[in-house]
Amino acid sequence: MSNRRQFLAGAGLLAAAGAVSRVAMAALPEPVIQSSAATAAPLSPPNGRPYDPVVTLNGWTAPWRMNAGVKEFHLVAEPVEREIAPGMVARLWGYNGQSPGPTIEVVEGDRVRIFVTNRLPEHTTIHWHGQRLPNGMDGVGGLTQPQIPPGKTFVYEFVARRPGTFMYHPHADEMVQMAMGMMGFWVTHPRAVHPHIARVDRDFCILLNAYDIEPGSLVPKVNTMLEFNLWTWNSRAFPGIDSLNVRQGDRVRVRIGNLTMTNHPIHIHGHEFEVTGTDGGPTQPESRWPEVTTDVAVGQMRQIEFIADEAGDWAMHCHKSHHTMNAMGHGVPTMVGIDHRGLVEGIQKLVPDYMLMGERGMADMGEMEMPLPDNTLPMMTGQGPFGAVEMGGMFTVLKVRREQKPGDFSDPGWFRHPSGTVAREWTGAPLAEAPRGRSAGGHAMPRAQAAPSVEMQVRKPGGHAGH
Ligand SMILES: [Cu+2]
């Protein structure tokens, strides 16, 4: 449920009345709280300079109040509940009811005033990652400002000087506060036609984040440094990440920011894209090259753009395969290729719930109805039109459709493949035994003479010697 609609309706009424009282403008803008994890429709700017709004997957854009030419936002740092995917809710810290916080969209040259109220049990700040601003607005607790104590409201004010993709996050007890989900996206749109910034038909925002939440629990472990077990986009894990729904032929931009503690090679199927912007702004067109995977390092932003000209349901995911999995047991030994016949029954006499994992690979996990603790997600899951998708974490689908209407971001359902265009079983003559090479491998620096054979004596535990 959102009270954004009421806010906008209220703003409309006030605008219609022609004036907002001086008293009201002297007061803090009412914070707008969002509790849903649904993808909000793009927020067309009701005032100020026009721009083409972005869509934050499973997120939303913060409305603002225009006060004497200044765009005023109100962020509330507070504990929130976030549905990571259907079946799992996490108790995080975030802004205005959600993690990540709302996306902030402004226009190059806008004067922006952001009120930040701290409803956390400890102090905080907000750092406006990547922005040009007066040093005292940079949000580094202790260095450029006093920390914002619990219960207090601070004001940040600066001009959004350059267009691009930015992020915001605390620079106060950073490891804990970011592990708890405190972060958000910021987009500064160009004020006029910009030689290096194309107009696009769809503009998506994805903030990469990660959590370490024990299966069955609600709160992230805040001392985890690298071994996170939930890899998320906008604090959502597959199958909870909405698809990117576009019209065939659209020019599509995806803005990606990384506030996890490792890099993510982001890969899109079926299309080549170019990196048209980085942390530092739009890239020079002569510097761009086509690729299908781009690595987004820690603390970086990347804008990728492509023409979505191939109809279909195209996978889009992080290419680290353990980042397309949900929480799993890391202590599981590799069992691929081991013959366990007879073993399981024996173990089950001692441990009735014993289950063998991974004898033929782990694909079985995608379909298995395994008993899980409450409030966790299967390691590999998702049901596609052809069966189990066996994914988790940082995975979603780019849905390119000829019949998708301009400006329609709704899910068109599964792709209907033209007949004869789906990989299928071969039903002709079976394969004859293929000849196999028997030669040994090559050697860049061979020994001058053959190594002498060595006789080894192995002592087994228990003292019985053998050869
Ligand atoms: Cu990754």
Boltz pocket constraint, residues with backbone or C-beta under 6 A from the ligand:
constraints:
  - pocket:
      binder: B
      contacts: [[A, 231], [A, 263], [A, 264], [A, 265], [A, 318], [A, 319], [A, 320], [A, 323], [A, 394]]
      max_distance: 6.0
